[in-house]
């Protein structure tokens, strides 16, 4: 995403709610400073996921084949979780929303799939409906 499009916690949360996702981000979140575990609530259950912002060039050193889709975007948000489905649901919905809010791209390295903003939201809705 572009650095100028990184939202506040409040803006990101409003966007999550507008898309109808059941994720609530921790109220103390400072999006630009967050590294590591981010507590969240998904569908009324306490959960969380790992979230870090970093320069896009750092991520592209591992995934250079997507650099044409990244373009001139300066930042990358990385979301990871363990084997818990609540963690996954919170992370996926937060990631898809951030992609849409920031006019970013969504990359899933496991499947080597790149989505635009609308595609990310629709794919996340499909994934969440299957769990």
C-alpha positions in Angstrom: 0.0 0.0 0.0 1.0 3.6 -0.3 2.3 5.0 3.0 -0.1 8.0 2.8 -3.1 5.5 2.7 -2.3 3.7 6.0 -5.4 4.3 8.1 -5.9 5.0 11.7 -7.3 2.2 13.9 -10.6 4.0 13.9 -10.8 4.3 10.1 -9.8 0.7 9.6 -12.4 -0.5 12.1 -15.2 1.5 10.5 -14.2 0.0 7.1 -14.3 -3.5 8.6 -17.8 -2.8 10.0 -19.0 -1.3 6.7 -17.9 -4.5 4.9 -19.9 -6.6 7.4 -16.9 -8.5 8.8 -17.1 -9.6 12.5 -13.6 -8.4 13.5 -12.9 -5.8 16.2 -9.3 -4.6 16.3 -7.7 -3.8 19.7 -8.6 -0.3 20.8 -5.0 0.6 21.6 -3.7 -0.3 18.1 -1.3 2.2 16.6 -1.2 0.9 13.0 2.1 2.5 12.0 3.9 1.3 15.1 2.4 -2.2 15.5 4.7 -5.2 15.3 3.8 -8.6 16.5 0.7 -9.9 18.1 -2.4 -7.8 17.6 -5.3 -8.7 19.9 -8.7 -8.8 18.3 -12.2 -10.1 18.7 -13.9 -12.2 16.0 -17.6 -13.1 16.2 -17.5 -12.3 19.9 -14.4 -14.5 20.7 -11.1 -13.2 21.9 -8.4 -13.9 19.3 -5.6 -12.1 17.5 -2.9 -12.4 14.8 0.5 -11.2 14.0 0.6 -7.8 12.1 3.6 -5.8 11.0 4.1 -3.0 8.5 7.3 -2.9 6.6 8.9 -1.4 3.5 7.6 -3.1 0.4 11.1 -3.6 -0.9 11.8 -5.9 2.1 9.0 -8.2 1.1 9.7 -7.9 -2.6 13.2 -9.3 -1.9 11.4 -12.6 -1.3 8.6 -12.3 -3.8 10.1 -10.3 -6.7 7.7 -11.9 -9.2 4.8 -9.7 -7.9 6.8 -6.4 -8.1 4.9 -5.4 -11.2 1.6 -5.6 -9.3 3.0 -3.8 -6.3 4.1 -0.9 -8.5 5.2 2.2 -6.6 3.5 1.2 -3.3 6.0 1.8 -0.5 4.6 -0.3 2.4 3.6 -3.9 3.0 1.3 -5.2 5.8 2.0 -8.8 6.8 -0.6 -10.9 8.6 0.1 -14.3 10.1 -1.7 -16.6 12.4 -1.4 -20.1 13.9 -3.8 -23.0 13.4 -6.8 -21.4 15.1 -9.7 -20.6 12.8 -10.7 -17.5 14.8 -7.2 -16.1 14.3 -7.4 -16.9 10.6 -10.9 -15.3 10.2 -9.8 -12.1 12.0 -6.6 -11.8 10.0 -8.2 -12.5 6.6 -11.0 -10.0 7.2 -8.6 -7.3 8.5 -6.2 -7.9 5.6 -9.0 -7.7 2.9 -10.4 -4.6 4.5 -7.0 -2.9 4.7 -6.4 -3.8 1.0 -9.6 -2.2 0.0 -9.3 0.9 2.3 -5.7 1.6 1.2 -6.1 0.7 -2.5 -3.5 -2.0 -1.9 -3.0 -5.4 -3.3 -3.5 -8.7 -1.5 -0.9 -11.4 -1.9 -1.2 -14.9 -0.5 2.2 -16.6 -0.8 0.9 -20.1 0.1 -1.2 -20.1 -3.0 0.8 -17.6 -5.0 -2.3 -15.5 -5.7 -2.5 -11.8 -6.0 -5.9 -10.0 -5.6 -7.0 -6.4 -6.2 -9.1 -4.8 -3.5 -12.5 -6.0 -4.5 -11.2 -9.5 -5.3 -9.7 -9.7 -1.8 -12.9 -8.8 -0.1 -14.9 -11.3 -2.2 -12.4 -14.1 -1.7 -12.4 -13.4 2.0 -16.2 -13.6 2.2 -16.1 -16.9 0.4 -13.4 -18.3 2.7 -15.2 -17.1 5.8 -18.5 -18.6 4.7 -16.8 -22.0 4.4 -15.5 -22.2 8.0 
